[in-house]
Structure formats: C-alpha cells, structure tokens
C-alpha cells in the first residue's frame, strides 16, 4: 500500500494515510503531513489511529493539542479513523475531548473509514 493516496469523497479531496507509516507524534510531523496535504490540495487528512502514539492519547502530554492546533492553523481538517474505544474508556478527559472535537469541523474521530465517508456526506 502506498504511503498515502488522494481520493475524492462527496466532492472533497481527502488524503488517506496508510496505517503502517511514520507516527504522527510531534508538531514537526504534523507540519510535514500538512505540507503534503496542501501540496496535493487535500482538504482533509485521514490518519489511522494506529499511527498515533500513546502520548497523543494521554492529553496531559499536550501532544494531541499541539497536533490539532497545527491542523487548525493551516485550515486542514484531520480525521482519525480507527477503534479508540479502549482508550476513551480509560480516560474521562479523552472521552470529553473526543466528544467535543466531533461536534466541530476541524477534527473528527470515526471508528471506520466508511463512518468517516458517511459523515463527510452529511
């Protein structure tokens, strides 16, 4: 599978990242990914949850906030796709953050790619 590929879903350019690539674990990694997305004229980046490190899901580290803020600053949406149920079950603050971000347009958490595509159609 390619490191990433560009698809059009419901008229939106989406850059889909492979599950086995470099982790999205720092602001620098986020900026690199955003640069790729902008270069391909993608409006949304979909990254599999397995590409995120434990630090991302431990909100006290600040990693998730730093990464999310970079995407907001560059006006590129981010969708994290995959099963994170056990992580939100273990953290009330993570559950609250995921619930809140899913109400907006900048950062979404969806269990499957099909759920993401369906949400994009709404």
N, C-alpha and C positions, 0 to 999 in steps of 0.2 A: 504494500500500500504506500502511496506517495506520502511525503511529509505533510502535505496539505493539498486540498483541492478546492476549487471555486465552483459553487453551484448557484443557480438562481431558483429561489423558492418563493412562490407567490409574488414575483416581480422584485424580490430583494436579493442583492448579491451577498452571498454567505461564504465565508472562508471556513472550511471544516478541517480541523486539525486531526491528525492521526493519534491514536491512543498511545503509541509507543515512542513518541518524540521526546525532546528535551523538556524537562519540567518547567512549568510556569511558576517560578518560586521567588522571583525578585522583581523590583521595579524595572531593572535593566532588561530582564527577559520580557516583561510586559511591553516596554518601549520597542524592542526588536519585533515582537509579534504585531504590534500596532503598525509599525513601519511596513511590514509585509502586507498587512491588510490594506493599508492606504495605497500602497503600490499596485495592488490588484483591484483597487476601487471597491473593496468589500465594505458593506455597511455593518455587518455583524460577523464576529468571530465565534465559532463554536469550538470549545475545547472539552475533551473528555475529562471527567472528574479524576480519573487515574493519573492525569498529567499534573495534578496539584499535589503539593507536599503536605505533610501533617501540619506544618507551620501555617499554611493557608487556612486550615480548618480550626486552628486554635487562635481565636480572634485577639487574644491578649498580645500576640506577637506583632500585630499590626500589618502583617504581610497581605492579608486579604484586602484591607482598607487601602493600602498603598497601590496594589494592583488595580483595584476597582477605580480608584481616583484617576489613575493614568488613562484608563479607557474613557472615563467621563471627560477628562481634559481634552482628549483628542477626538471626542464625539464619535467613538466607535462602540457599538453595543457589544456586550460579551454575554455569551450563553454557556453555562457549564452544564454538560449533559452527562448523566450517569447516576448511579444509585449512591446517594449520600445519607440514606435513612439512618444507618447505624451512627453516623457522626452527629446528626441533629438529635437523635435520641439521647446521646450522651452529653449534649450541651444545650441548655436552655437559651443561652445568648446566641449561639449559632442558629438555632431554630428561629429565634426572633429576627435575626438579621436576614436569613434566607426568606422568611415570610415577607419582610418589609421590602427587600430588593425585588421580589417577584411582583410587587404591586406597581413597580415603576417600569421604565422602558430601557434603562441602561444595562442592567444586569439581571439575568434570569437563571434559575436553576430548574432543569427539567430532567425527569428520570430517563427518558429515551429521546432519540433523535426524532422519532415520529411525534412525540409530545411537543417537542420544540417546533417542528414544522406546522403542527396544528395551531399552536399558539401564535405563530407568525401570521397565520391566515386570518386571525381574529381582528 
